[in-house]
Amino acid sequence: MSERLDAGRVLRAAAPHALLGTVRDHLAAVYGATSVRLHLTDYGGTVLSPCDDPSGDEDAPLLPISGSAEGRALGSQERREQQVPHGDAIDHHLPVTVRGDRIGILTVRLPGDRSTPAVLDELRQVVDQLGHEILVAERDTDIYQRVRRVSRLTLAAEMQWQLLPARACTAAQYAIGAQLEPAYAVHGDNFDWASDGDELTLTVTNGMGQGVDASLLTHLAVSALRNARRAGVSLADQAALADQAVYGLYQGALHVSTLLMRVDLATGRMEIIDAGSPQMWRLRGKSVERIELDRQLPLGMFEESHYATESLTVMPGDRLFFVSDGVYDAPSPRGGTYVESALARALHATRLLPAALVPGAVLRDVAEYRAAETLDDALVLCFDWFGNGHD
């Protein structure tokens, strides 16, 4: 059995909380690693937080994603090497990524003579196994979620992050990246996606209200949409069933603005229902434009609302953006809103970034434009369409 397969077997047999210790022992025994460190991406996507620092230092520093060797490896998704002072050892910073979701960085220190291309290829496979096992382990331990918190989440934010699928996803036909702010105090905004191989379903939700009340409302709407989607009903029926669920509890006093989309992965044809305020923008070539949709009633506003889909076809190379009102209505101290003066510029300026990095870049630009703290949620989802290779 190869070292790579051995690593997978060893990690699968490890206790959920002991993955790092297990991979550290394995890499030391098989490759002569003298140090193995794991840093996980925090909820805000700005720092890498140490997991089980081998020195035992509970105050081990956070590493900025912008400005550290580990952060550069995370951003480029390529292995980075760093010579260790006073010796021939080399630190190898290896991205831990699962289907496009950038979990963190594993840093493996090897003697110079052990840092061969063959060994590094095998380490890449070990890291892939580690990433998958961390996601599985999170069902049974809080260790990894705790590491990703550089400050305490509000209860509303806890509920929202538990509801989210991931922050990025890649497949042969598409790539998705999404982010919420304020990451540690978000309450009503949400995104969701699921693919069955033939179709991709996307939803972007802008919940009404503040705090736990907003999170409860969004949780109900997203859960109702998932329940309907998993029952295999049409997109219009998904919206109608979620509408009934929200209205049944709140009787129209609260409602949820949602954009629902389903993409045929063979053709790029989209079915869309605009049930509220999230906006849709498209970058095609060098042109940025808002896609105007037929506005329909938010979910839960009235009893037994009916919804109709409209169609749009994405072309290979298209990039779609979905933004909540915390983005497009963000005010400037000098007057005006972000959508009026800065949104198109920011979408164009981030065109060379991969989808996973675009939301964070746009949200940082929103924060600079706003130049003030805000209680409003802000959501950006970026969707890149590559096509199926036969367009």
C-alpha positions as CSV (number, residue, x, y, z in Angstrom):
1,M,0.0,0.0,0.0
2,S,1.4,3.4,-0.9
3,E,2.1,6.2,1.6
4,R,-0.7,8.2,0.1
5,L,-3.3,5.4,0.7
6,D,-1.7,4.8,4.1
7,A,-2.4,8.4,5.1
8,G,-6.0,8.1,4.1
9,R,-6.5,5.0,6.1
10,V,-4.7,6.5,9.1
11,L,-6.8,9.7,9.0
12,R,-10.1,7.8,8.6
13,A,-9.2,5.8,11.7
14,A,-8.3,8.9,13.8
15,A,-10.6,10.4,16.4
16,P,-12.3,13.5,15.0
17,H,-10.4,15.9,17.4
18,A,-7.0,14.2,16.7
19,L,-6.6,14.7,13.0
20,L,-3.6,17.1,13.3
21,G,-1.8,14.9,15.8
22,T,-2.4,11.9,13.6
23,V,-1.2,13.5,10.4
24,R,1.8,15.0,12.2
25,D,2.9,11.5,13.5
26,H,2.4,10.0,10.1
27,L,4.4,12.7,8.2
28,A,7.2,12.4,10.8
29,A,7.4,8.6,10.4
30,V,7.1,8.4,6.6
31,Y,8.8,11.6,5.4
32,G,10.9,12.7,8.3
33,A,8.9,15.9,8.9
34,T,10.2,17.8,11.9
35,S,7.3,20.2,12.2
36,V,3.6,20.1,11.0
37,R,1.4,23.1,11.6
38,L,-2.2,23.6,10.6
39,H,-3.8,27.1,10.2
40,L,-7.6,27.4,9.4
41,T,-9.2,30.3,7.6
42,D,-11.3,32.4,10.0
43,Y,-15.0,33.2,9.4
44,G,-14.2,36.7,8.1
45,G,-11.7,35.3,5.6
46,T,-8.9,37.7,6.7
47,V,-6.6,35.7,8.9
48,L,-5.3,32.1,9.4
49,S,-5.8,30.8,12.9
50,P,-3.4,28.2,14.4
51,C,-4.8,24.8,15.2
52,D,-3.1,22.9,18.1
53,D,0.1,24.8,17.9
54,P,2.9,22.2,18.5
55,S,4.9,24.6,20.8
56,G,1.9,24.6,23.2
57,D,1.7,28.3,22.9
58,E,-2.0,29.2,23.3
59,D,-1.2,32.7,22.2
60,A,0.3,31.7,18.9
61,P,-0.1,34.6,16.4
62,L,-2.8,34.8,13.8
63,L,-1.4,35.0,10.3
64,P,-2.8,37.6,7.9
65,I,-4.0,36.2,4.7
66,S,-2.7,39.3,3.0
67,G,1.0,39.6,3.8
68,S,2.1,36.1,4.9
69,A,3.7,33.2,3.0
70,E,0.9,31.0,4.2
71,G,-1.7,33.5,3.0
72,R,-0.1,33.8,-0.4
73,A,-0.2,30.0,-0.7
74,L,-3.9,30.1,0.2
75,G,-4.6,32.9,-2.3
76,S,-2.7,31.3,-5.2
77,Q,-3.8,27.8,-4.3
78,E,-0.2,26.7,-5.1
79,R,2.4,25.2,-2.8
80,R,4.9,27.8,-1.4
81,E,8.3,27.0,0.0
82,Q,10.2,29.0,2.7
83,Q,13.8,28.3,3.7
84,V,14.2,27.8,7.4
85,P,17.0,29.9,8.9
86,H,20.1,28.2,10.2
87,G,19.9,24.9,8.3
88,D,18.7,23.2,5.1
89,A,15.2,22.5,6.2
90,I,12.3,23.9,4.1
91,D,8.8,24.8,5.2
92,H,6.2,23.7,2.6
93,H,2.9,25.7,2.8
94,L,0.2,23.5,1.3
95,P,-3.4,24.7,0.7
96,V,-6.1,22.6,2.4
97,T,-9.0,23.0,-0.1
98,V,-12.1,20.8,-0.6
99,R,-14.0,21.3,-3.9
100,G,-12.9,25.0,-4.0
101,D,-13.6,25.8,-0.3
102,R,-10.3,27.2,1.1
103,I,-10.2,25.7,4.5
104,G,-6.6,26.6,5.5
105,I,-2.9,25.8,5.2
106,L,-0.8,22.8,6.3
107,T,2.8,23.7,6.8
108,V,5.2,20.8,6.7
109,R,8.9,21.2,7.5
110,L,11.1,18.7,5.7
111,P,14.9,18.3,5.6
112,G,16.2,19.6,2.3
113,D,17.2,16.2,0.9
114,R,13.6,14.9,1.6
115,S,11.9,17.8,-0.3
116,T,11.8,16.1,-3.6
117,P,9.0,16.5,-6.3
118,A,7.8,12.9,-5.6
119,V,7.5,13.6,-1.9
120,L,5.7,16.9,-2.4
121,D,3.2,15.2,-4.8
122,E,2.5,12.7,-2.1
123,L,2.1,15.5,0.5
124,R,-0.5,17.1,-1.8
125,Q,-2.6,13.9,-1.6
126,V,-2.2,13.8,2.2
127,V,-3.5,17.4,2.4
128,D,-6.5,16.5,0.2
129,Q,-7.3,13.7,2.5
130,L,-6.9,15.9,5.6
131,G,-9.3,18.5,4.2
132,H,-12.1,15.9,3.6
133,E,-11.6,14.4,7.0
134,I,-11.8,17.8,8.7
135,L,-15.2,18.4,7.1
136,V,-16.4,15.0,8.2
137,A,-15.0,15.5,11.7
138,E,-16.9,18.7,12.2
139,R,-20.1,16.6,12.7
140,D,-18.6,15.2,15.9
141,T,-16.2,17.9,17.3
142,D,-16.1,21.7,17.8
143,I,-12.3,21.8,17.6
144,Y,-12.1,23.1,14.0
145,Q,-15.0,25.5,14.1
146,R,-13.6,26.9,17.4
147,V,-10.2,27.5,15.8
148,R,-11.8,29.5,13.0
149,R,-13.2,32.1,15.4
150,V,-11.0,35.0,16.2
151,S,-13.8,36.5,18.2
152,R,-17.1,35.2,19.5
153,L,-20.0,34.8,17.1
154,T,-23.4,36.2,18.0
155,L,-26.2,33.7,18.4
156,A,-27.7,34.9,15.2
157,A,-24.4,34.5,13.3
158,E,-24.0,31.0,14.8
159,M,-27.3,30.0,13.3
160,Q,-26.5,31.5,9.9
161,W,-23.1,29.9,9.6
162,Q,-24.5,26.5,10.5
163,L,-27.1,27.0,7.7
164,L,-24.5,27.8,5.0
165,P,-23.2,25.1,2.5
166,A,-19.6,26.4,2.3
167,R,-17.9,29.6,1.1
168,A,-16.8,28.3,-2.3
169,C,-17.4,25.4,-4.6
170,T,-15.9,24.4,-7.9
171,A,-17.0,21.9,-10.6
172,A,-16.1,21.3,-14.2
173,Q,-18.8,23.7,-15.4
174,Y,-18.7,26.5,-12.8
175,A,-17.1,28.1,-9.7
176,I,-18.8,29.8,-6.8
177,G,-17.6,32.1,-4.1
178,A,-19.7,33.8,-1.4
179,Q,-19.2,35.8,1.8
180,L,-21.3,37.4,4.5
181,E,-20.4,40.5,6.5
182,P,-20.3,41.3,9.4
183,A,-19.0,37.7,9.6
184,Y,-19.2,37.5,13.4
185,A,-22.6,39.3,13.7
186,V,-24.5,38.5,10.6
187,H,-28.2,37.9,11.1
188,G,-30.6,37.7,8.0
189,D,-28.6,37.3,4.8
190,N,-27.9,33.9,3.4
191,F,-26.8,31.9,0.4
192,D,-27.3,28.3,-0.6
193,W,-26.5,25.9,-3.4
194,A,-26.8,22.3,-4.4
195,S,-26.0,20.3,-7.5
196,D,-27.2,16.9,-8.6
197,G,-24.9,16.6,-11.6
198,D,-27.5,17.8,-14.1
199,E,-28.7,21.0,-12.5
200,L,-27.3,23.5,-10.0
201,T,-29.7,25.4,-7.7
202,L,-28.7,28.7,-6.2
203,T,-30.5,30.9,-3.7
204,V,-29.6,34.3,-2.3
205,T,-31.7,35.5,0.6
206,N,-32.0,38.9,2.3
207,G,-33.9,38.3,5.6
208,M,-36.0,40.9,7.2
209,G,-35.2,42.3,10.7
210,Q,-32.3,42.2,13.1
211,G,-30.6,39.7,15.4
212,V,-32.0,36.3,16.2
213,D,-35.5,37.2,14.8
214,A,-34.0,37.8,11.4
215,S,-31.9,34.6,11.6
216,L,-35.0,32.5,12.6
217,L,-36.9,33.9,9.7
218,T,-34.2,33.1,7.2
219,H,-33.6,29.7,8.7
220,L,-37.3,28.9,8.2
221,A,-37.2,30.1,4.6
222,V,-34.0,28.3,3.6
223,S,-35.1,25.1,5.3
224,A,-38.4,25.3,3.5
225,L,-36.7,25.8,0.1
226,R,-34.4,22.9,0.8
227,N,-37.3,20.7,1.8
228,A,-39.1,21.5,-1.4
229,R,-36.0,21.2,-3.6
230,R,-35.2,17.7,-2.1
231,A,-38.8,16.7,-2.9
232,G,-38.0,17.2,-6.6
233,V,-40.6,19.9,-7.3
234,S,-40.3,22.7,-9.8
235,L,-38.6,26.0,-9.0
236,A,-41.9,27.8,-8.9
237,D,-43.3,25.2,-6.5
238,Q,-40.2,25.5,-4.3
239,A,-40.9,29.3,-4.0
240,A,-44.6,28.7,-3.4
241,L,-44.1,26.1,-0.7
242,A,-41.5,28.3,1.1
243,D,-43.9,31.2,0.8
244,Q,-46.6,29.2,2.5
245,A,-44.2,28.1,5.3
246,V,-43.2,31.7,6.1
247,Y,-46.7,33.1,5.8
248,G,-48.1,30.2,7.9
249,L,-45.9,31.3,10.9
250,Y,-45.7,35.0,10.5
251,Q,-49.1,35.8,8.7
252,G,-47.5,38.4,6.6
253,A,-45.9,40.4,9.4
254,L,-42.4,39.3,8.2
255,H,-41.2,38.2,4.8
256,V,-38.1,37.1,3.0
257,S,-36.6,38.5,-0.1
258,T,-35.0,35.7,-2.2
259,L,-33.5,35.2,-5.6
260,L,-33.9,31.6,-6.8
261,M,-32.1,30.1,-9.7
262,R,-31.6,26.8,-11.4
263,V,-28.9,26.2,-14.0
264,D,-29.0,23.4,-16.5
265,L,-25.4,22.3,-16.5
266,A,-25.6,20.9,-20.0
267,T,-26.8,24.1,-21.7
268,G,-26.3,27.1,-19.3
269,R,-30.0,27.9,-19.4
270,M,-31.2,29.4,-16.2
271,E,-34.6,29.5,-14.6
272,I,-34.9,32.5,-12.3
273,I,-37.5,33.8,-9.7
274,D,-36.8,37.2,-8.3
275,A,-38.9,37.3,-5.1
276,G,-37.5,40.5,-3.6
277,S,-34.4,42.6,-3.3
278,P,-31.1,40.8,-4.0
279,Q,-29.7,42.2,-7.3
280,M,-28.1,40.3,-10.1
281,W,-25.2,41.7,-12.2
282,R,-23.2,40.2,-15.1
283,L,-19.7,40.6,-16.3
284,R,-19.3,39.6,-19.9
285,G,-16.0,40.4,-21.4
286,K,-15.3,43.9,-20.2
287,S,-18.9,44.9,-19.9
288,V,-20.7,45.1,-16.5
289,E,-24.5,45.4,-16.4
290,R,-27.3,44.8,-14.0
291,I,-29.7,42.1,-15.1
292,E,-33.2,43.4,-14.6
293,L,-35.6,40.8,-13.6
294,D,-39.4,40.6,-13.1
295,R,-39.9,41.5,-9.4
296,Q,-42.3,39.2,-7.7
297,L,-43.6,39.1,-4.1
298,P,-41.2,38.3,-1.3
299,L,-41.8,34.9,0.4
300,G,-44.4,35.1,3.1
301,M,-45.8,38.5,2.3
302,F,-49.3,37.3,1.3
303,E,-51.2,34.0,1.6
304,E,-50.8,31.6,-1.4
305,S,-48.7,33.8,-3.7
306,H,-47.9,32.3,-7.1
307,Y,-44.5,32.5,-8.7
308,A,-43.4,32.2,-12.3
309,T,-39.9,31.6,-13.7
310,E,-38.1,33.6,-16.4
311,S,-35.2,32.4,-18.5
312,L,-31.7,33.5,-19.0
313,T,-28.8,31.7,-20.7
314,V,-25.2,32.1,-19.4
315,M,-22.4,32.0,-21.9
316,P,-18.9,30.4,-21.2
317,G,-16.8,33.1,-19.6
318,D,-19.8,34.9,-18.0
319,R,-19.4,36.0,-14.4
320,L,-22.6,36.6,-12.4
321,F,-22.8,38.6,-9.2
322,F,-25.6,38.5,-6.6
323,V,-25.6,41.3,-4.0
324,S,-27.9,42.1,-1.1
325,D,-29.1,45.6,-0.1
326,G,-26.3,45.9,2.4
327,V,-24.0,46.1,-0.6
328,Y,-25.9,48.0,-3.3
329,D,-27.6,50.5,-0.8
330,A,-24.4,51.1,1.3
331,P,-24.2,54.9,1.8
332,S,-21.1,57.0,1.4
333,P,-20.4,59.8,3.9
334,R,-20.1,62.1,0.8
335,G,-23.6,61.1,-0.4
336,G,-24.9,58.6,-2.8
337,T,-24.9,54.8,-2.6
338,Y,-22.5,52.1,-3.6
339,V,-24.5,50.9,-6.6
340,E,-24.6,54.4,-8.0
341,S,-20.9,55.1,-7.8
342,A,-18.8,52.1,-7.1
343,L,-20.4,48.7,-7.7
344,A,-19.7,48.4,-11.4
345,R,-16.1,49.6,-10.9
346,A,-15.5,47.0,-8.1
347,L,-16.9,44.1,-10.2
348,H,-14.7,45.1,-13.1
349,A,-11.6,45.6,-10.9
350,T,-12.0,42.0,-9.5
351,R,-12.4,40.3,-12.9
352,L,-9.0,38.6,-12.8
353,L,-9.6,37.1,-9.3
354,P,-11.0,33.6,-8.9
355,A,-14.6,33.4,-7.8
356,A,-13.6,32.3,-4.3
357,L,-11.7,35.6,-3.7
358,V,-14.1,38.0,-5.3
359,P,-16.7,38.4,-2.5
360,G,-14.1,39.3,0.1
361,A,-12.5,41.8,-2.2
362,V,-15.9,43.5,-3.0
363,L,-16.9,43.6,0.6
364,R,-13.7,45.2,1.6
365,D,-14.3,47.8,-1.1
366,V,-17.8,48.3,0.3
367,A,-16.4,48.9,3.8
368,E,-14.0,51.5,2.5
369,Y,-16.7,53.2,0.6
370,R,-19.1,53.2,3.6
371,A,-16.3,54.4,6.0
372,A,-18.5,53.6,9.0
373,E,-19.7,50.6,10.9
374,T,-23.1,49.3,10.0
375,L,-25.7,46.9,11.5
376,D,-26.9,45.8,8.0
377,D,-25.8,42.5,6.6
378,A,-23.9,42.5,3.3
379,L,-23.7,39.5,1.0
380,V,-21.8,38.9,-2.3
381,L,-22.0,35.7,-4.3
382,C,-19.9,35.3,-7.4
383,F,-20.8,32.6,-10.0
384,D,-18.4,31.8,-12.9
385,W,-19.7,29.8,-15.8
386,F,-17.2,27.8,-17.8
387,G,-19.6,25.8,-19.8
388,N,-19.7,22.0,-20.4
389,G,-17.0,21.9,-23.1
390,H,-19.5,21.5,-25.9
391,D,-20.9,25.0,-26.2
